[in-house]
Every structure is written in structure tokens, then in C-alpha cells.
Amino acid sequence: MKHTANSCTIPAALIVTVVFAAAIIVPGGLDPNGLPFFSEEVVFKIFAVFNAISLCTAITSLLVSLSILTSRFAQDEFLFALPNRLVIALVTLYLSITAMAVAFSSALYIMLGNKNKPLILSLVVAVAVIPIISFAYLEFNLLVDLIVSTYRPRIFRKQSNRRFH
């Protein structure tokens, strides 16, 4: 668990760095008033929203992973608290990667989408979906195992004092 949490901190920190830089350096540049050139376009608003979502979920994943690494590792935490944190870290990391891919696609569309818009959009979406699907494919078994072992009824839970259940 500690190794997995440590492995989650590296991509989460990289995503935070990249997405924060992308928020400061907006695609297309700024006009003399300091506003982005494409601020009125819908695709720029999509970029801004998904960039913010990616930043927030990556920070959440980073903080939850760090809370696993700095945990006291008490015996009772291994049944629910630590696996629950790891599920949250993996899900928010996946959401962050997905939102980053959408923000990247919309930024590329802003920069290159003036001509042949359907062709460029379809190519960008096709390429941006590859990391999302590969991460989901590679981490799906771990996530399912964590969810099943954390949230299903188990024999170690506190038993009821009632005579008949």
C-alpha cells in the first residue's frame, strides 16, 4: 500500500506542475488588456474548466497519497481507512488524467483548429483518449480489488449484539 501510494505521488505532482503552468500560460496568448485572446470562445472555457478540475483532483490525489505515506499504520487502519484513502487517491488521479487530456485537447484545438476543424478535432481526441484508456486498463484490477476488499461485508466487522440478524 505504501509503495502504491508513493507511486501515485509522482504522476500527481507532475500533473499539478504541468496544469498549473498551463493555467498561467494560456493558449493563444494575452491581448494588451491582459485578457486571453480566445476568452469568448466555448473551447477556451472548456479548457479553463477542465484545467481547473485537473488541478484540483491532482492536488487531492497528491494530498491523499501523502496522508497514506505519513499514516501511523495502526492495526485497525488497514481494514478500512488506508484502503479507502488509496481508492480516493486512484480515482482522483484518474479523474485528473482525464481532465488534463480534455484540457490538452481543447488547447490544441484552440491553437490548430482554425482550418480543417473536424479532422483536427477527431485526431486530437483519438490521441488524447489513449492515455486515459491505458491507465484505466492497467489500474482497473487494483481498483476493483481495493473496492471489494474495503466496502464488502467481511468477517472481521463488529458483530451485532442482537440474537437474530
N, C-alpha and C positions, 0 to 999 in steps of 0.2 A: 504494500500500500504506500509506503514511504517512497519507494522507487518510482511508482506510477505518479504520485503527486509531484515528485521532483521533475519527472519528465513533462508534466503539464505546465510547470512554471516557465520553461524555456520558450515554447511557442506563444504562450500568453504574453510574456514580456516582449517578445519580438512584435507581436500584433499590436500591443499598446504603443510601442515606439513608432511603428510604421503608420498606424492610423492617426496618431497624434500629429505626426509630421504632415500627413495628408490633409488634416483639418486646417493646419496653419498655411500650407502652400496649396491654395485652392486651384483646381484645374481651370485653365484658361487665363489665369492671372487676375489682377485687380485694375479697375478703372482709376482715373485721377482722384475720384472721391473716396477711394478705399473700399468700394464695393466690388464683388466678383462680377466679371463681365456677363456671365451666364446665370445670374441670380434669379432672373424671372422665368427661366425655363424649368419645366417639370423635371427633367432628368437631373438638373442640378439639385433640386430639392430632394430627389431620391438619393443622390449622392450624399447630401448633408445628413439626412435622417439615418441612412444605413451606416454611415461613417460614425455617427454618434452611438448607434446601437452596438456597433462592433467595439468601440472604445469602452463602453460601459460593461459589456459582457466579458471582454478580455480582462478588464480590471477585476471584475467579480471572480473570474476563474483564477486569476493570479492570487488574489487575497484568500480565497478558499483553499487553494493548494498550499499556500504558506501557512494557513491555520492547521492543516494536516501535519505539515513538517514540524511545527512548533508545539504540537499537542503533547500532553503529558503521557499519553499512551497508557491510560489506566485500563484495567481489565474490562470494565463494563462499557468502555467506549468502542471496543472492537465489534460489538454486536450491532450497534445502530449509528452512533454519532460519526465515526470515521468513514464507514461506507456511505453514509448519507452525504457527507461532505465531498467524497470522491465522485459520487453521482452528480452532484451540483457542479463540481469543477469540470467534469467531462461534458455535461450538457451545455454549460455556458461557453466552454471552449469551442464546441461545435457550432453554437449559435454565432459566436464571434467570427469564426472562419466563414460561415455562410454570409453574414452581413458584410464582412470585408470583401468577399467575392462580388457581392452585389454593388458595393460602393466602387470597387475597382472597375467593374463592367460599365457602370454609369459614367465614371470619369473618362474611360477610354472612348465611350460613345460621344461624350462632350467634345473630346479632342479630335476624334477622327470621323465623327458621324455626319459631317456636312454633306458629303456625297455618298451615294450608294448606301443609304441608311439601312435598308433591310438586310443587305449582305453583311455589313459590318456588325450589326447588332446580333445576327444569328451566329457569326463566327466568335464574337466575344462571349456570348452566352455559352456556346458549346465548349469553349476553352475554360471558362470560369467554373463550370459545373464539375470538371474533372477532379479538382482537389476536394470538393465537398463530398462527392460520391466515394472517393478513395478513403477519406477519413472516416466516413460513416461505415464503410465496409470493413476497414481494419479495426475499428474500435467497437463495433456493434456487439460482438460476443462478450467483451469485457463489461460493457454497459448492461447487457441483459443479465449476466451473472451477478453483477452488483445489485441490480434492482430485485432480482428474485431472492437473493440471499438476505437482502436488507428488509424488504417490505412484506414478504410472505409470512404466514404464521409459522412459528417454529416451536420446538420442544423446550427451548430454554427461556421462554417468556414466563412472566409471573402467572402462576395458576390462580384461578378463581377460588374463593372460599365457599362458593355455593356447592351444594351436594350434587345437583344435576345441572348440566350445562345447557 
